[in-house]
């Protein structure tokens, strides 16, 4: 559907209605304050460890938590469960080529399944063909998210993020705050040596910056620089359709271009793609690792071989046939113009409601409202994790589960053990697709009005247990005395 053919709402003064009908419902229950206190204590003051039965509105993640369409559910019945070379894989492979223009595909159970395949194999390729020194490896992104960063680190890489100066400034709005700083990117490559950089990751939209989009011009600029230095580019594309929508709405020259056409162009500016399909593609489980062409066919073959060990045979990669059928449909469903407009406007509604009551947020992105926890809780230093402290308070007040996106998630330098410097302490209110309505957003806003009143009394946190890798998933905490 071309953008100019889409008939928008006649009035911007009313909330955009859901572009779907609800046919199946899941009951949710708000437990008592006493029970919420007990549940949070049992979870070690870590909202990730709460049982879902104790959560009223679950805004922990949009990864595999949204609704699926009737077409996706029907597709499950077509699954070919052959161990090798199933018809369902061939269909998925064809869809990937049609939508993204990528020729070589491995399905995985989710995004981190793709990461555990390509990271060590790109390192090996660069070591063999470009003289990479494994003691000096550096990987670069606009800003890495947790598992993408962790897979690089456990393979011996140092992380370098090169976002724009205003990326984390919640007082400043920008059209594409997820963009790379291209000058900083080039300087980083020159400083560490192109041969010591196994790959560059373009993350769309950029989750850690607040779900912020990357412009087409910036994607092209990154790819141009990478090709100059012969460095492969990975497109981390869990939210590719949302990024395409922002390009259509904000970047001159794309206002009358379809989401499908914008998507295909975005993927020209990378050599391989790693996707958690649990986001935009709406599946409960699934991911993709795909290569654009045969330039990196040796890496692809090595990934296939590693897939057998870690995920499964390369034509199912940890997914049943029915799940591949559902994913093949979900990739198309994710690009519906009206659904993308509704989703972005739902986030805008939530952010605007929070800003009206004085809760400062990153400007609206595609999948979540990002509250500036550092500004709301200035008395809690980053070492005491204000984002997680705020998440705990929000749960106790209203039964809403949210995660921290800040110092806790960023973690420590694996070589020195020193806490990595975090540019912002955020709380992410993540909205699953086609799952919650406007009244749920109003409830979240009301809950924050109560939290804000008591903000000065919220206490910071200290570890009672700190895992060595991806610590935020399983860490446990105690409160710090004020």
C-alpha positions in Angstrom: 0.0 0.0 0.0 1.5 3.4 -1.0 1.5 6.0 1.7 -0.6 8.5 -0.4 -3.4 5.9 -0.8 -3.8 5.5 3.0 -6.8 7.4 4.3 -5.9 8.7 7.7 -8.3 9.6 10.5 -10.3 12.7 9.8 -9.5 14.3 13.1 -6.2 14.2 15.0 -8.0 15.3 18.2 -9.4 11.8 19.0 -7.5 8.7 19.9 -6.8 6.4 16.8 -9.1 3.3 17.2 -7.5 -0.1 17.2 -7.3 -1.3 13.6 -8.4 -4.8 14.6 -11.2 -6.7 16.4 -10.6 -8.7 19.5 -11.8 -12.2 19.1 -10.0 -14.1 21.9 -9.2 -12.7 25.3 -6.9 -13.6 28.1 -8.1 -12.7 31.7 -5.7 -10.7 33.8 -6.0 -10.1 37.6 -4.7 -7.3 39.8 -3.5 -8.9 43.0 -3.5 -7.0 46.3 -0.8 -4.6 47.5 0.2 -7.1 50.2 0.6 -9.9 47.6 2.6 -7.6 45.3 5.0 -6.8 48.2 5.4 -10.6 48.8 5.9 -11.3 45.1 8.5 -8.7 44.6 10.5 -9.8 47.7 10.4 -13.4 46.4 11.7 -12.1 43.1 14.7 -10.5 44.8 13.5 -7.0 43.9 14.0 -7.8 40.2 10.8 -7.4 38.1 12.2 -9.8 35.5 11.9 -12.6 38.0 8.2 -12.0 38.8 5.7 -14.7 37.9 3.3 -13.5 35.2 0.3 -14.5 37.4 1.3 -11.7 39.8 1.5 -9.0 37.0 -1.5 -6.9 36.0 -0.2 -5.0 33.0 3.0 -6.6 31.6 5.2 -4.0 29.9 8.4 -6.0 30.4 9.0 -6.6 26.7 7.3 -6.7 23.3 9.3 -9.8 22.4 6.9 -12.6 21.7 4.3 -11.2 24.0 1.9 -9.6 21.5 -1.1 -10.9 19.7 -0.9 -13.0 16.5 -3.2 -12.5 13.5 -5.8 -15.0 12.4 -3.8 -15.5 9.2 -0.7 -16.3 11.2 -2.5 -18.8 13.4 -4.1 -20.5 10.4 -0.7 -20.8 8.8 0.5 -23.0 11.7 -1.7 -25.8 10.3 0.3 -26.0 7.1 3.5 -26.9 8.9 5.7 -29.5 7.2 7.6 -31.1 10.1 10.2 -32.8 8.0 13.6 -32.7 9.8 15.5 -31.7 6.7 14.4 -29.5 3.8 10.8 -29.0 4.8 8.4 -27.2 2.5 7.8 -24.7 5.4 11.5 -23.7 5.3 11.4 -23.2 1.6 8.4 -21.0 1.9 10.1 -18.9 4.7 13.3 -18.7 2.6 11.3 -17.4 -0.4 9.6 -14.8 1.8 12.9 -13.5 3.1 14.2 -13.2 -0.4 11.1 -11.4 -1.6 10.8 -8.9 1.3 14.5 -8.2 2.1 16.3 -9.4 -1.0 18.5 -11.8 0.9 19.5 -15.1 -0.7 20.8 -17.3 2.1 18.7 -18.0 5.2 19.0 -19.9 8.5 15.9 -19.9 10.8 16.7 -19.7 14.5 14.7 -19.9 17.7 15.1 -16.1 18.3 17.5 -13.3 17.8 20.2 -14.5 20.1 20.2 -17.8 18.3 21.3 -15.9 15.2 23.9 -13.9 17.2 25.6 -17.0 18.6 26.1 -18.2 15.0 27.4 -15.2 13.2 29.6 -13.6 15.9 32.2 -16.3 16.2 32.1 -17.0 12.5 32.6 -13.4 11.4 35.5 -13.2 13.8 37.0 -16.4 12.3 36.5 -15.1 8.8 38.2 -11.7 9.5 41.1 -13.5 11.3 41.7 -15.7 8.3 41.2 -13.2 5.5 42.1 -9.8 7.0 44.7 -10.4 9.7 42.4 -9.6 12.7 44.3 -9.6 16.0 41.9 -11.4 18.5 43.5 -9.6 21.4 42.5 -6.2 19.9 39.0 -6.9 18.5 36.5 -4.0 18.5 32.9 -4.1 17.3 30.9 -0.9 16.6 27.2 0.0 16.7 24.9 3.0 17.0 24.2 1.3 20.3 24.3 -2.4 21.2 21.4 -4.0 23.1 22.1 -6.6 25.8 22.4 -10.0 24.1 24.1 -8.5 21.0 26.7 -6.9 23.2 27.1 -10.0 25.4 27.7 -12.3 22.4 30.4 -10.0 21.2 32.0 -9.7 24.7 32.1 -13.4 25.4 33.9 -13.9 22.1 36.6 -11.4 23.3 35.4 -8.2 21.6 35.5 -4.7 23.1 32.3 -2.7 22.6 32.3 0.7 21.0 29.0 2.7 20.5 29.0 5.7 18.2 25.6 7.4 18.6 25.0 11.1 17.9 25.6 13.6 20.7 21.9 14.2 21.3 20.8 10.5 21.3 20.2 10.3 25.0 19.3 13.9 25.7 15.6 13.6 26.7 15.3 17.4 26.6 15.9 17.4 22.8 13.8 16.0 20.0 15.2 14.8 16.7 13.9 13.1 13.6 16.4 10.2 13.8 18.0 10.0 17.2 19.1 6.4 16.5 21.6 7.5 13.9 25.3 6.8 14.0 27.6 9.7 14.4 29.4 9.0 11.1 32.5 11.0 11.9 32.8 9.2 15.2 32.3 5.9 13.4 35.2 6.6 11.0 37.4 7.8 13.8 36.8 4.6 15.8 37.7 2.5 12.7 40.9 4.4 12.2 41.9 4.3 15.8 41.5 0.6 16.2 42.4 -0.5 12.7 39.9 -1.8 10.1 41.4 -5.3 10.2 40.7 -5.5 14.0 36.9 -4.8 13.5 35.1 -8.1 12.7 31.8 -6.3 11.9 29.6 -3.2 12.5 26.0 -3.5 13.7 23.3 -1.1 12.5 20.4 -1.5 15.0 16.9 -0.5 13.7 15.1 0.9 15.5 17.7 1.5 18.2 16.3 0.0 21.4 18.9 1.2 23.9 18.5 4.8 22.7 14.7 4.6 23.3 13.3 2.8 20.3 14.7 5.6 18.1 14.8 5.2 14.3 17.8 5.4 11.9 17.4 7.3 8.7 18.0 5.8 5.2 20.7 8.3 4.6 22.5 7.2 7.8 22.2 3.5 7.0 23.7 4.3 3.6 26.4 6.4 5.1 27.4 3.6 7.5 27.5 1.0 4.7 29.6 3.3 2.5 32.2 3.8 5.2 32.2 0.1 6.0 32.7 -0.9 2.3 35.6 1.6 2.1 37.3 -0.4 4.9 36.0 -3.8 3.8 34.1 -4.4 7.1 30.9 -6.4 7.0 27.7 -4.7 8.2 25.1 -6.6 10.2 21.5 -5.2 10.3 20.1 -6.0 13.7 16.5 -5.6 12.5 14.0 -6.8 15.1 11.9 -3.7 14.5 12.6 -3.1 10.8 8.9 -2.3 9.9 8.7 0.4 12.6 12.0 1.9 11.3 10.6 1.9 7.8 7.5 3.7 9.0 9.5 6.4 10.6 11.5 6.9 7.4 8.3 7.2 5.5 6.9 9.8 7.9 10.1 11.8 8.5 12.7 11.5 5.7 12.3 13.7 2.7 11.7 11.8 -0.5 10.0 8.8 1.2 6.7 10.2 2.0 5.0 8.5 -0.9 7.0 5.3 -0.8 5.5 2.1 0.5 6.7 0.4 3.7 7.6 -2.6 1.5 9.8 -0.6 -0.8 11.5 1.3 2.1 12.2 -2.0 3.8 13.9 -3.5 0.7 16.1 -0.4 0.3 17.1 -0.4 4.0 18.4 -4.0 3.7 20.6 -3.0 0.7 22.8 -1.3 3.2 24.0 -4.4 5.0 25.7 -7.7 4.2 23.7 -9.9 6.6 20.7 -9.5 8.9 20.1 -10.8 12.4 16.4 -10.7 13.5 14.5 -11.5 16.6 11.2 -12.1 14.8 9.4 -11.9 18.2 9.1 -8.1 17.7 7.8 -6.7 14.5 7.0 -10.1 12.9 4.8 -10.8 16.0 5.6 -14.5 16.4 5.8 -15.9 20.0 9.1 -17.6 19.0 11.4 -17.3 16.0 14.4 -15.5 14.5 16.4 -15.2 11.3 20.0 -15.1 10.2 20.3 -14.2 6.5 23.0 -13.2 4.1 22.4 -10.8 1.2 24.5 -12.7 -1.4 27.3 -15.1 -1.7 30.1 -12.7 -0.8 30.2 -14.2 2.6 29.1 -17.7 1.6 32.0 -19.3 3.6 30.6 -17.5 6.7 27.1 -18.7 5.9 28.3 -22.3 5.6 30.2 -22.1 8.9 27.0 -20.7 10.5 25.0 -23.6 9.1 27.5 -26.1 10.6 27.4 -24.3 14.0 23.6 -24.2 13.8 23.5 -28.1 13.8 25.3 -28.0 17.2 23.5 -25.1 18.8 20.0 -24.7 17.2 19.1 -27.7 15.0 19.4 -28.7 11.4 19.9 -25.6 9.3 16.5 -25.9 7.6 14.6 -25.7 10.9 17.1 -24.1 13.3 15.1 -24.7 16.4 11.6 -24.0 14.9 8.9 -26.4 14.1 7.4 -26.3 10.6 4.2 -24.6 11.8 6.3 -21.9 13.4 8.1 -21.2 10.2 4.8 -20.9 8.3 3.5 -18.5 10.9 6.7 -16.4 10.6 6.4 -16.3 6.8 3.0 -14.7 7.2 4.0 -12.5 10.2 6.8 -10.8 8.2 4.2 -9.5 5.7 1.7 -8.6 8.4 4.3 -6.5 10.2 4.4 -4.1 7.3 0.7 -3.1 7.3 0.5 0.7 7.1 -2.5 1.1 9.4 -1.1 -1.2 12.1 2.2 0.7 12.1 0.4 4.0 12.4 -1.7 2.8 15.3 1.3 1.3 17.1 3.3 4.5 16.9 0.4 6.7 17.9 -0.3 4.5 20.9 3.3 5.1 22.1 2.9 8.8 21.4 -0.3 8.9 23.5 1.4 7.2 26.4 4.5 9.5 26.2 2.4 12.7 25.9 0.3 11.6 28.9 3.4 11.0 31.0 4.9 14.3 30.0 1.7 16.2 30.9 2.1 15.0 34.5 5.7 16.0 34.6 7.4 12.6 33.9 10.2 13.3 31.5 10.6 10.7 28.7 12.7 10.1 25.7 10.8 11.3 22.6 8.3 8.6 21.4 9.8 5.7 19.6 8.3 2.7 18.0 7.7 0.1 20.7 7.9 1.7 24.2 7.9 4.8 26.3 11.3 5.4 27.9 11.0 7.3 31.2 14.1 9.3 32.3 14.5 7.6 35.7 17.7 9.5 36.4 15.7 12.8 36.3 12.8 11.5 38.2 15.0 10.0 41.0 18.0 12.4 41.1 18.8 11.2 44.7 19.6 7.7 43.4 23.1 7.4 41.8 23.6 5.2 38.7 25.4 2.7 40.9 22.2 2.1 42.8 20.2 1.6 39.6 17.4 4.2 39.6 15.7 2.5 36.6 15.2 -0.7 38.5 14.2 1.1 41.7 11.5 2.9 39.7 10.4 -0.4 38.1 9.9 -1.8 41.6 7.9 1.2 42.8 5.6 1.1 39.7 4.9 -2.6 40.3 4.1 -2.1 44.0 1.8 0.9 43.2 -0.1 -0.6 40.3 1.0 -4.2 39.4 2.7 -2.9 36.2 5.9 -4.8 35.2 8.7 -2.9 33.4 12.4 -3.3 32.9 15.4 -1.0 33.5 17.4 0.2 30.5 20.5 1.8 32.0 23.6 1.0 34.1 22.2 -2.4 35.3 21.6 -3.6 31.7 24.8 -2.1 30.3 26.9 -4.0 32.9 30.6 -4.2 33.6 33.6 -4.2 31.3 34.3 -8.0 31.1 38.1 -7.3 31.1 38.4 -4.9 34.1 35.1 -5.6 36.0 34.5 -1.8 36.1 30.9 -0.6 35.5 30.6 0.7 32.0 29.5 4.4 31.8 25.9 4.6 30.8 24.6 7.7 29.0 21.1 7.6 30.5 19.2 5.8 33.3 15.9 4.8 31.7 12.7 2.8 32.5 11.2 1.1 29.5 7.4 0.8 29.4 7.2 -1.7 26.5 3.9 -2.2 24.8 3.2 -5.6 23.3 1.5 -5.4 19.8 -2.3 -5.4 19.6 -2.6 -6.4 23.2 -3.4 -3.4 25.4 -5.9 -0.6 24.7 -6.1 3.1 25.5 -7.6 2.4 28.9 -4.5 0.5 29.8 -2.4 3.5 28.8 -4.5 5.7 30.9 -4.0 3.4 33.9 -0.2 3.5 33.4 -0.3 7.3 33.3 -2.4 7.4 36.5 0.0 5.0 38.2 2.9 7.3 37.4 1.1 10.3 38.9 1.1 8.4 42.2 4.7 7.2 41.8 5.8 10.8 41.1 4.3 12.1 44.3 6.4 9.6 46.3 9.5 9.8 44.1 11.8 11.3 46.8 11.1 8.3 49.1 12.1 5.6 46.6 15.4 3.9 47.7 18.2 2.7 45.5 19.3 -0.9 45.2 22.5 -3.0 45.8 23.3 -6.5 44.5 22.6 -9.5 46.8 23.5 -11.6 43.8 25.2 -10.5 40.6 25.5 -12.9 37.6 28.7 -12.6 35.6 27.0 -12.2 32.2 23.7 -10.5 31.3 23.3 -9.8 35.0 20.0 -8.0 34.8 18.1 -11.2 33.9 18.8 -13.1 37.1 20.3 -10.5 39.5 18.8 -10.1 43.0 18.8 -7.0 45.1 18.4 -5.4 48.5 17.3 -1.8 49.2 19.9 0.7 50.2 19.3 2.9 53.3 18.6 6.5 52.5 
